[in-house]
Amino acid sequence: MANLMNGFASLQCKAMVHVHKGHMQALGMACLSPNRCVQLHISSTPHFIGTKIVNASQQHMRHRINSIRASSLSCLQDDATKYFDFVVIGSGVAGLRYALEVSKHGSVAIITKAEPHESNTNYAQGGVSAVLCPSDSVESHMQDTIVAGAYLCDEETVRVVCTEGPERVKELIAMGASFDHGEDGRLHLAREGGHSHNRIVHSADMTGREIERALLQAVDNDDNISLFGHHFAIDLLTCQNNGEIYCYGVDSLDTETQKAVRFISKVTLLASGGAGHIYPTTTNPPVATGDGIAMSHRAQAVISNMEFVQFHPTALSDDGLPIKPAKTRENAFLITEAVRGDGGIIYNQSMERFMPLYDDRAELAPRDVVARSIDDQLKKRGEKYVLLDISHRPRENVLAHFPNIAAECLRHGLDITQQPIPVVPAAHYMCGGVRAGLHGETNVKGLYVAGEVACTGLHGANRLASNSLLEALVFARRAVQPSIDHMFDAVVDPSFAKKWARPMLSVSLRDSILSDIVERTKQARMELHSIMWEYVGIVRSTNRLKHAEWKISDLESEWEQFLFKRGWKPTMVGLEACEMRNLFCCAKLVVKSALARHESRGLHFTEDFPFLEESKRKPTVIFPTNIQELTWSSKPLQKRLQCK
């Protein structure tokens, strides 16, 4: 049973870690040491960790020492174990931007689950929000963010992001990212739902793809960065000393060679994206199975605000297309927020405009409001989709602003300059994740987070459109200096690499058994999707959430028994099974957090508590615990070592 408590002051700390020859000593620590029996907690204090920055002379001396240490480790590299100063998990905007900065100070490995470009960044259509117009202001951007976030945002974080955002965008332009300009030669700034000003920097409707292109090109030109594609991160490598947990890298599975590869590092940045695939319909790419959140939870990182799952109100509905796709999509095709910002109107199938009935802002209301309104219309009318119409706008403008959407729809027989677009809500973004401080630091020493995997406090109960790429850029940059400081102090004991048990490869099982396991795992995944959509969707209730908790527990237990009866071992790894393990873990975190919030706020709407409660305007926090959970998804493959 989850306990709810007030107060988070005991988690304040300012610390610098000193590591020497495998022995760790914390200086000035007053860090995370919650009651280990406490599972879940509503917190009133947003940040729990600070960072001590060293001066330039200290950096210079430590850099010389670490150069010698790095060269002594390089000879230890082999196919099974690799040593780097920094390991980055994920190749979206957060991971790439961070890697390009820390590579100036040490060796960097980027490990990514599929092809380097296959990330949520690549699918981001709208753009990056930033105050770049004289009539706009940081205060206005902050206000829009806080209102969209249902006043649960951390104000300090919001101010930092909105203030530093414009400079981060300018850095992207300097690196070669190309954004749209108006006839006056200035950046064309679009407007999206929830924004009071035009402040969205974009590249047509393929902004994420353009940013990813520019960053990958820069990474390709950086000799200090090694990129490992098709490496699936399995579990973080951690050890413990004096009540503190330290991260020293990650175990991975090379899905092309089916070999386990261990990455040992002084600093690990987790930038692995979200968990959209806990739901049956999501705009996220297939790689978004919550791997980073699940790994961090197993490593005893603090998790926060997992109940706030954003459903994008307008994903393309294949049911409404004149020509249906030949096969089911792995991820829903997103119809960007900018279509509504550019004047798009939403109708039901009787061509009745309904958004003004739900909110005075109509189509420009925040995403949570629009998604719930559409969901209500679909349920009341028994329909599968609604219609988003932009055909009243000039044809040339529509094609110029939304060429990718126009082309995708035309492939299926629909001309968006003449016909409305069939749309339906789809899981899109996790506002919760691994709890982070103002520099991306976590309660696990040496582990930093940025991007969707992180919960920084920016989004509160609902993310404002186009604030995700902005947050990723800002926090990737803010994590750099404390990461460098930690790297300068850390010494990797080569013997550590041999102390953690090696993952077992599932290829050791007979082909027929493996085939059965893969097939049963696919069935379990579909069953989990059904549970999450039916019981933990856009509109929730306590009874449905409890049913979800029971059903997920039963399904997970049944699936694990199936595996273990066929020879699967707790330390065994395979792509499908390990993804399923992470999906179970994230689904349970969402349900647990949702049950703890006894109000409706932002993305979390429950029929039993349909109103905002000022006394409950606090983050939901899931602390680590020493109470051993019995399921495979909740335990790391390796036993945690003592750092001695």
N, C-alpha and C positions, 0 to 999 in steps of 0.2 A: 504494500500500500504506500502510495506516495504521501509524504508529509509536506505541508505548506508552512513556511516560516517567513517572518519579516526580518529585515536587516541583512546587510551584506558587508558591514564595515570591517569585519575580521579578515576580509579578503584583500584589503589594501596592502600593497607592498611595493617597495622599491629595492631592486636587487641587481647585483652583477655576479655572474657565476664564474668562479675560478676553477679550472680543471687542470690537474697536473699528473701525468703518468698514470692515468686511469683512476686516480683517486679524486673525488669531487668534494669540494668544500664550498658551501654557500656563505657569502659575505653579506651581512646586514639583512638577512632574510626575515620577513614576517609574512610569509606567503601562504598559499592555499593550504589550510589544514582544517577543513570542515569536519564536523562530526561524521565519521565514516558510515554511520547508519543512515544518514539522511540521503534520500534518493532525489527528491524533487522539491523545488523551493521557489517561491515568488520573491524576487529580489528588488530592493529599492535603490541600490547603489550600482551604477552602470559599469565602472571599471575596477578591475581587481588587481591590476599589476602595472607597474611603471618600469621605466628603462633608465639605466644610468649610462650616460654617454662619456666615453673617454676622450682625452684631448689629443691633439695632433701628434705631439712628441711620443706619447704612449703608443699610438697607432703605428708610427714609423718603426719603433723598436720591435713591437709585436709582429709587424709584417715581416721583418727580417728573420725573426725566429721561426715564424710559421712557414716561411719559404723553405727553410731547411727541413722542417718537419714534413712538409708536403713532399719534398723530393725523396725523403726516406721511405714514405709510404708508397710512392709510385711503383717501386719494384715489387710490391706485394700484389699488384693487380693480376687477376686471372679471369677466366670466363665465368666463374661462379661467384667471385667477390670483387667488388670495385670500390675504390676509395676516392672520395671527393671532399673538398671543403664545404661545398653546398650541394644539396640535392633538392630539386624542385619537382614536385609531383603535380603534373598537369601542364598543358601547353596552350592554355587560353591567354587572354590579355594579362591577367595578373601574374601568371607564372613566367611568361616571356619577358614582361617588362622588368620584373624583379631580377631575372637571370642576367639581363643586359647590364644591370647596375652592379650586382655583386661579382660579376666576372672580372671586374677591374681589380678585385682584391683576392681572387682565388679561383680554383678550378670548380666548374659547375656541371652537374649532370641534370638534364631534364628528362624525366621518364614520363611517357604518355601512353595511354591505354591502346590507342589505335594509331592512325596517321596523325602527324603533328597538327594538322589543320582541323581535325575532328574534335571540336569543343563547342561549348555553348556560345562562346564569343563568335564563332564563325556563322552562327544562325541568328545573331542579333541584327535585326533589320533597322530599328528606329534610329538610334544614334547615341550620342553622349551629351548629357545636359551640362551646361556650363554658362556662367554669367559672362557673356562676351559682347553684350549690347549696352550702350550708354544709358538707355532708359531702364535697364534691368538692374538688379542689385543682389548682393549676397543675402541680405535680409529677406528679400522676396523669395529667393530660391529656398532659403531655410524655412520660411513659413509654409511654402507649398509642400515641402518634404514632411514637415511635422504634421500638417493637416492630413495629408495622404496617409501618414503612418499612425493616424488615430491617437496622436499625442503620446505615443509610447516611445518615440525616438529619443535617443540620448542627445541632448542639445549640444554638448561639447563636440561630439562626433559630427553632428550635422554641420556645425560651424566650420570645423576643420575641413571637411570634404567640400563644402560649397566655396570656401575661401581658396583652397589649393587647387580646385578643379580646373580653372582656366589655364593655369601654368602647365598642368599635365596635358591638356589638349594641345597647347602650343608645342610641347615637347614631341608629341606624336607627329605634328605637321613637320617639325624640323627633321624627324626621322624618315620622312617620305610618305606619310599617310596623306591621301588625297581626299578632300572633302568638297562638297558642292559649294559653288559660289553664285551669287546673284549677278544681275546685269551690271551692278555698280562695282563689281570686283571684290566685294566683301563676302565673308562666309555667309551662306544662306542658312538662317536659323529657323527651324521649324518649331511648331508648337504641338504638344500632345496633352492627353487628358490629365487633369490635375495641375497643370502649369499655368501660371498667370501671365507669363511672357513667352515670346519666341526665344528659346535658348537651346534648341536641340541641333547640335552639329551632326551632319549626316553625309553619307555618300550614297545618294539615291535611297533605295531600300535594301542596301547590302553593306551597311556601315561596319558591322562586325567582321565581315569577310575582308574588307579593305584594311582594317586595323590589323587583323591577323596576318595578312599578306606582308604589310610593312614590317611588323615585328619579327616574323619568321625569316624575312630576308636579312634583317640585322643580325639575328641569331646565327644564320648560316655564315655570315661574314666574321663571326667572333670565334677566334681559335681557342679561346678558353672555355667554350661551352660545348659539351657533348650531348647530343640528343638521341635518346633511346626510344624509338617507336615500338609499338606492339609489346610494351612491358606493362603488365597489369600489377599495380601495387596491392600487396596482400595484407601485410600488417606492419606497423611501425615497430622498430627495434628499441626497446626501452630498458632502463635499469633504474634502481631506486637507491637513494642514500639519504639518511636523516629525514625521512618522510617526504622527500622531494623526488619527483620522477623526471628523468632525463631521456631525451630522444637522440639516438645515434644512427638514424637512417631508416631503411625500409627493405623488407623482402619483396621481391617481385617475381612474376612468372613471365618469361619470354614466350608469348603465345604462338610465335612462329616456329621456334625450335623445341617448345615444350620443356624448357629447362628453367630451373629456379636460379635467379640472380640476386645476390645480396649487395645492396648499396650501403656502405658505411660512410657517414658524413659527420661533420661538426655541427652543421646547421641544416635543418629540413624546413622547407616552405611547402605547405599544403595548399594547392590551388587547383583542386580536382573537380570543382563544380558542384552541382546539386544532386537531387535525388528524384527527378521527375518521373522516373520509371517505376516508382511504387504505385503509380496510377496507370490505367489502361490507355488513356489518351494524354499525350504530353507533347509539347513543342520541343522538348530536349532531345538531343541526339542519343543514339543507343548507349553511348558510354556513360550517361548520367544515371548511375545506379547507386549513388550515395556512398561510394567507396571511402571517400575521405572522412565523412562524418562518422561512419561506422568504425573505421580504423581508429579514429581519435577517441571515440567512446570506449573502445576496448583498451586503449592506452591510458584511460582514466583522465582524459581531458574533460573540461566542463562544457556542457552543451546547453544552448539557450534558445527559447522561442520557436521550438519546432512545430507548434500548432499552426503557425502562420505560413500556410502553403498558398502561394498566389496562383490562381487560375486565370490565365489570360482569357479575356472575354471573347476574343475573335480569332480562333483557329479555323482554317478552311475545313468545311464539312464535306467530305467526299460523297455523303448521301445526297447532297443537293446539286452535284455537278452533272451536266448533261452527259458527259462521257466519264464513267467511273474508272479509277486507276486499275491497272491490270492486276496488281497485288496490293495487299494491305500495307500501308506505310508503317515504317518502324517508328517514325515520329511525325506528329501532325505538322502541317505546313502553316506557319504563322502569318497572320494578316496584321501587319504592324499597327500599333497605336496611332501612328502618324496619319493613317487613312481617316480616322475620326477627327484628328486634329486639323486635317485639311478640308473638313466639311462633310465627311461621311455621315450618313443617317442610318439608324438601325430600325428595321421594320419586322413585324411578324409576317407569317406567310400570307396573311390577308392584306399585306401592304399597309398595316396600321402602325404608325410611329408610336412607340410606347415609352421611351426613356424619359420624356418630360413628366410622365405619371409617377416616376420613382424618385427623381432628383431634379432640382432646379437647374443643375449644370448639364442636364440631358446627356448627350453623347460624350461630353467632355468631363464627366464625373470620373473619379478615380476607378481603377480597375476592379477593386472589390465590389463597388456599387454596381458597375455595369455587369459584371459576371453574375451577381446574385439576381439582378433584374432579368437577365436573359434566362437564367435557370428557372426563375419563377414563371416566365412566359411559356417556356417549353413544357413545364409540368402541368400548368393550367390548361394548355391547348393540346397536349399530347403530341407535340411535334418534335422533330429531331434536330432542327436548326432554325435560325433566324436569318435575316437578310441585311447585309451591310451595303449600302448604295452610295457610290461615288460618281455615278454616271452623269449627274447633273453638272459636274465640274468640266471645264474645257478639256477636250480629249488630249491635246498636246501636253497640258499640265499633268494630267493623270499618268500618261506614259512616261513623262520625264521624271516624275517623283517616285513612281512605283513600277519600274520596268520589270523587276523580278517577279512581283505578284501578277502583273499583267500577263507575262509569259507563261507562268505556271497555270493560271486559269485558262488561258487560251489553248494550252495543250489538252485540256479536258473540255473543250467546246464552249467556253464561257468568255465573252468579251466584256471586261469590267468597265469599259467606256460606254457600254450600251445596256448592261444587265447588272443586277445586284449580286453580291458575293454571298453564298451560303456559309454561315459561320456558326461555331459552337464553342463554348468554353473548354479549355484544356489546361492541365497542370503545366505550370510555366516556370515558377521560381520559388526557391526556399528562402524565406526571409530569416529563418533561424539557421543555426549551425554551431560551429565550434566557437565558443565565447572568446573574444579577442579584445585586447586593450588598444590604445590609440596608436600603437606601432605594430599591430598585428600579432602581438605576443600572446601566448596561452599560458595556462598554469603548468604545462609540461615544458621544462627547460630545453631550449634548443629547437623547439617546434613553433613555427610561425604560420599564420594562415592569412589568406587574402582571396577576394572574390566570393563567389556564391557559397563556398564551403564555410565561410566565416560568418559569425554574428557579431557585428561591430557596434550595433545600436543605431546605425544610420536609418534603416528602413522601418524600425518600430513594428507596427502590426500590419503594415502594407507598404510595398515598395512603390515609390513614385516612378512613373515611366522614365526610362533612359537614365536612371540613377545607378544602374548596376555596373555598366562599363566605367562610369565615373568612379564609383567606390573601388572597383578593382584597380584602376590606375593609381588612385590616391594611396590606398593601403599597400600596394606593391612597392611604391616608392618610400612610404614611411617605415616599412619593415627593413629597409636596406641597412641603415646605420646600426640599429641594435643587433642585427644579424652579423654584421662585420665585427662589432665589438665582441660578441659571443665567440665568433670564429677565432679571433685573436687569442682569446683566453683558453679555448678548448684544445685538449690533446686527445687524440684518438689512440687508445691502446689497441694495437693490432690483434692482441689475443682475444679481444671481445668478439671478433667476427666468428671465432670458433666456438664460443661458449653458448650462443643461442642455437637451439636445435634447428637443423635444416628442414625446410618443408619437404614432405614426401610428394612425389609426382603421381598423379592419378593414372598415368600411362602404364603403371605397373599392374593395373587391373586388366582382366580379360576384356577384349573388345565388346563382347556381348553384354557384359556387366556395365561397362561404361556407357554403352548405348541406352541401356535401361535407365541408368541414373540421369543421363541427359534428358531423356524423354519425360521421366517423372518430374524433373526439375522444371521443365517447360510447363507442365500441367500445374505445378505448385505456383509458378509465377502468375499464370492466368487466374488461378483461384485467389491469390493475394490481390491482384488487380481488382477483381470483382468485389472483394471485401472492402477495399479502400474506397472504391467509387460509391458503393451502396451505403456504407456506414460512416465514412470519414471524408465526405465530399464537400461541396460548397456550403450546404446547410446541414448542421449536425444536431444531435441531441445526446443527452447523457446515456439514455438507454441504448441508442445505436452505437455509441462509442464503447460502451461496456461489451456489447455483442461483438464488436470488432476485436476487442482485446482478447476475448475468449476464443473467437474463431481463428485469429492469427496464431495464438498459442497452440491450439490443437493442430492446425495445419503445419506449423513449424515442427512440432514434436513428431507428427506422422512422417513428414519428409525426412527428418534426421534419422528416424528409425529405419526407414527404407534404405538410406545410404549405408548406415553402419551394419545392417544385416547382410549387406552385399560386399562387405570387406573394406568399406571406406574407413579411414583412420582420422582421428581428430587433427593430425598435423598434415593431412593430405590436401593438395590443392588442384583445382581445375577451374577454368574460366567460368563455366556456367554455374557450378556449385558455389564458388566464392562470390559471384555476383548475387546469387540468391541469398546467401548468408548476409550480405550487406543490405539487401532489400528488406529482409526480415528485421534486421536491427533498426533501420531507419523508420520503417512502418511502426514499430513498437514505440519509438521515441516520439513520433508524431501523435499517436494515440494517448500516450502517457501525458504529454504536455497539454493536449486538448482537454483531457479529463480534469486537469488541474485548474483550468481557467474557467471560473464560474461567472462569466460575463460574455457579452458579444462585443468584440473589438476588432476593427479592421477585417482581416481575412478570416477570422474565426467567428462564425455566427452559429449560435446554438439556440434552439427553440426553448430550452429550459431557462435560459438566462438571456433574454433577447435585448437587454439594454446595457449601456456602458455603466460601469461602477467606478467612480473616482478612486475608491479605496483599493481597487484591484489594478490600478494603472502602474504595474510593475512587470519586469521581465519574468518569464518562467525559466527556472534554472535547474538543470539535472546535474547533480554532483556525482563524482566517482564514489564507489562504495566497495567495501571489503566483503560484503555479502556476496557469495559466489552464485552467480546465475548459472543454471545448469545447461542452457542451450549453447550450441556450437557458435551461433552468430554473436553471442555476447562475450566470448572468451578469445583472447589472442592465441595464435597457434603456439607461440613460445612462452615459456615461463619467464616472468620478469626477473632479471638478474639483480644482484646487489653490486653497486658500483665500487667494487674493491678488488 
